[in-house]
Amino acid sequence: SHSGGNSTLLVENCEINNRKKLITQYLGKVEQVGFVEKDRLEMMGSELCINGALAFASQLPNKRGLLWISGIKKQITYINSKTQTTIKLPIDISIKNNTVLFPGIGFLCSTKDVKVTKKLLSKYCDTYNLPAFGIALFKNNKLTPYVYVKKTNSLFKETSCGSGSVAMSLYTGLQKIRQLTGEYISVKIEKNCMKISAQVKELKNYAILPKGKTMSNTVQLD
């Protein structure tokens, strides 16, 4: 399920005290886990995850609407077409040299190799009081994203990364950021928001809790 792109496990109506066990069980099989209740998405570390938001939006029945995601206190707009999903985020970002800070995640942007460690990224989480921090490397016209989530103490080299793509777009001025998969995430800055678009596909369903009441979906960005 990893070969095509960045995979997100979306879990519906999961009780809070069951979440840690579920994250432990599935993290590694997927790159991130998000918990869904109606129009709300809470990521595993309460971080901002743009790919998670795109994955969630792609599963909603309406062509367009509003949703809530962890890391941002305002509702965001989503649009589903036959070929891609788009979300619109309010611009609430600060850029300091090569560091891009979102409300729920930060990125160190570089065009040269950086030694990526949990210790380094945990320190950045503490410095900027953020639940997650990543390193976005852009070499050979491709993004290599690493994301550390403090709550789960997890570090992944991701196959695709929405927030890393936005950070790199702001850092380089490019509107289309090529992922390790060869696909692109498009970033367009408008007057008061950012439009992020990507192709999303559903992988498979899981019934993961014994009661069978919680259905989960694995979705990946191509």
DRENMISE-240731 format. One line per field, with one value per residue (C-alpha): residue number from 0; residue in three letters; x, y, z. Coordinates in steps of 0.2 Angstrom, whole numbers, plus 2048, in hexadecimal, padded with zeros to 3 digits. Layout:
seq = (NUM,...)
type = (ALA,...)
xx = (X,...)
yy = (Y,...)
zz = (Z,...)
//
This chain:
seq = (0,1,2,3,4,5,6,7,8,9,10,11,12,13,14,15,16,17,18,19,20,21,22,23,24,25,26,27,28,29,30,31,32,33,34,35,36,37,38,39,40,41,42,43,44,45,46,47,48,49,50,51,52,53,54,55,56,57,58,59,60,61,62,63,64,65,66,67,68,69,70,71,72,73,74,75,76,77,78,79,80,81,82,83,84,85,86,87,88,89,90,91,92,93,94,95,96,97,98,99,100,101,102,103,104,105,106,107,108,109,110,111,112,113,114,115,116,117,118,119,120,121,122,123,124,125,126,127,128,129,130,131,132,133,134,135,136,137,138,139,140,141,142,143,144,145,146,147,148,149,150,151,152,153,154,155,156,157,158,159,160,161,162,163,164,165,166,167,168,169,170,171,172,173,174,175,176,177,178,179,180,181,182,183,184,185,186,187,188,189,190,191,192,193,194,195,196,197,198,199,200,201,202,203,204,205,206,207,208,209,210,211,212,213,214,215,216,217,218,219,220,221)
type = (SER,HIS,SER,GLY,GLY,ASN,SER,THR,LEU,LEU,VAL,GLU,ASN,CYS,GLU,ILE,ASN,ASN,ARG,LYS,LYS,LEU,ILE,THR,GLN,TYR,LEU,GLY,LYS,VAL,GLU,GLN,VAL,GLY,PHE,VAL,GLU,LYS,ASP,ARG,LEU,GLU,MET,MET,GLY,SER,GLU,LEU,CYS,ILE,ASN,GLY,ALA,LEU,ALA,PHE,ALA,SER,GLN,LEU,PRO,ASN,LYS,ARG,GLY,LEU,LEU,TRP,ILE,SER,GLY,ILE,LYS,LYS,GLN,ILE,THR,TYR,ILE,ASN,SER,LYS,THR,GLN,THR,THR,ILE,LYS,LEU,PRO,ILE,ASP,ILE,SER,ILE,LYS,ASN,ASN,THR,VAL,LEU,PHE,PRO,GLY,ILE,GLY,PHE,LEU,CYS,SER,THR,LYS,ASP,VAL,LYS,VAL,THR,LYS,LYS,LEU,LEU,SER,LYS,TYR,CYS,ASP,THR,TYR,ASN,LEU,PRO,ALA,PHE,GLY,ILE,ALA,LEU,PHE,LYS,ASN,ASN,LYS,LEU,THR,PRO,TYR,VAL,TYR,VAL,LYS,LYS,THR,ASN,SER,LEU,PHE,LYS,GLU,THR,SER,CYS,GLY,SER,GLY,SER,VAL,ALA,MET,SER,LEU,TYR,THR,GLY,LEU,GLN,LYS,ILE,ARG,GLN,LEU,THR,GLY,GLU,TYR,ILE,SER,VAL,LYS,ILE,GLU,LYS,ASN,CYS,MET,LYS,ILE,SER,ALA,GLN,VAL,LYS,GLU,LEU,LYS,ASN,TYR,ALA,ILE,LEU,PRO,LYS,GLY,LYS,THR,MET,SER,ASN,THR,VAL,GLN,LEU,ASP)
xx = (800,80F,815,809,80A,808,7FB,7EF,7E4,7D4,7CA,7B8,7B1,7BF,7BF,7CD,7D3,7D4,7DF,7F0,7EF,7E8,7F7,803,7FB,7FB,808,816,809,803,80C,7FF,7EF,7E1,7D0,7C0,7B0,7A3,7AC,7BB,7CC,7D8,7E9,7F3,7FD,7F1,7FC,7F8,7F8,7F4,7F4,7E9,7DD,7DD,7DA,7CC,7C4,7C5,7BA,7AC,79D,79B,7A4,7A8,7A6,7AE,7B8,7C2,7D4,7E0,7ED,7E1,7D4,7CA,7BF,7C7,7BF,7C0,7BC,7BB,7BC,7BE,7D1,7D6,7D2,7D6,7D6,7D7,7E0,7E1,7F2,7F9,80B,81C,82C,83D,84B,849,83C,82A,81E,80B,7FF,801,812,822,82F,841,844,854,85B,86A,86B,867,86A,858,855,847,852,854,842,83C,846,83E,82D,832,83A,82A,81D,816,810,81A,829,830,83F,83B,849,848,855,854,844,83C,836,83C,832,835,828,82A,81A,81E,80F,813,826,825,830,82C,835,824,821,816,813,806,80D,81E,819,811,821,82C,821,822,835,838,82A,825,812,814,81E,824,822,82D,81F,821,810,80E,805,800,800,7F8,7F9,7E9,7E4,7E0,7E3,7ED,7E6,7EE,7E9,7EE,7E8,7E1,7DC,7D4,7DE,7D4,7C8,7CC,7BF,7CC,7C2,7BB,7A9,7AA,7A2,7B2,7B5,7C6,7CC,7DE,7E0,7F0,7F6,7FD)
yy = (800,80C,80A,816,824,82B,820,826,81B,824,81D,821,824,81C,81F,829,81B,80F,81A,817,804,807,813,806,7F8,801,80F,808,7FF,810,821,82A,827,833,832,837,83D,844,853,853,84B,849,843,837,844,853,859,862,855,85C,84B,844,852,84E,83C,840,84C,840,834,840,83E,850,859,867,86C,871,866,868,861,861,86F,87C,884,88A,880,87C,87A,86A,867,855,853,843,844,84D,854,866,86E,881,885,896,89E,89E,89B,8A2,8A0,8A3,8A0,88E,889,889,889,884,884,871,86C,874,870,873,875,871,86D,864,854,856,849,844,83E,83D,847,856,856,854,863,86D,868,86E,87E,883,87B,870,85E,859,85F,85A,85C,85F,85B,861,859,853,85C,850,853,847,84A,844,847,844,844,847,83E,82E,830,82B,830,82C,82F,832,82E,83E,84D,85A,866,863,867,878,87C,878,882,891,88F,88C,895,885,882,86F,865,854,846,836,82D,838,840,852,85C,86D,87C,88D,89C,8A7,8B7,8AF,89D,88F,882,871,864,851,841,835,823,817,808,7FC,7FB,7F4,7EF,7F1,7F1,7E1,7E8,7EB,7FC,806,805,80C,811,812,820,825,833,82E)
zz = (800,801,7EF,7E7,7F4,806,80F,81C,827,82B,839,83D,84E,858,86B,871,87D,86E,863,86A,868,856,852,858,84E,83D,83D,832,827,823,824,82F,838,83A,844,83C,844,837,830,83B,839,848,843,84E,856,855,847,837,829,818,80F,81D,81A,807,80A,816,80A,7FC,806,809,7FF,7F9,7EB,7F6,808,818,825,834,836,845,845,83E,848,839,82D,81C,80B,801,7EF,7E7,7D4,7CA,7C9,7D9,7EA,7EF,800,804,813,81C,81B,82C,829,82F,825,82E,822,81D,82A,826,835,833,842,844,83C,837,82A,827,814,80C,7FB,803,80D,820,82D,832,844,851,85D,851,84C,85E,862,855,85B,86C,866,85C,867,859,859,849,840,82F,823,811,806,7F4,7E8,7D6,7D5,7E1,7F3,800,810,822,82F,842,84D,85F,867,85E,85E,84C,83E,82C,81B,812,800,7FE,809,808,815,810,7FE,804,80E,7FF,7F3,7FF,800,7ED,7E5,7DB,7D9,7D6,7E1,7DB,7E7,7E9,7E0,7D0,7D3,7D7,7E5,7DF,7EA,7E5,7F0,7EF,7F8,809,807,7FF,7F3,7F4,7E8,7E5,7DE,7EC,7EB,7F7,7FB,806,815,826,833,841,852,859,85A,847,849,844,832,82C,81B,814,807,7FE,7F4,7E3)
//
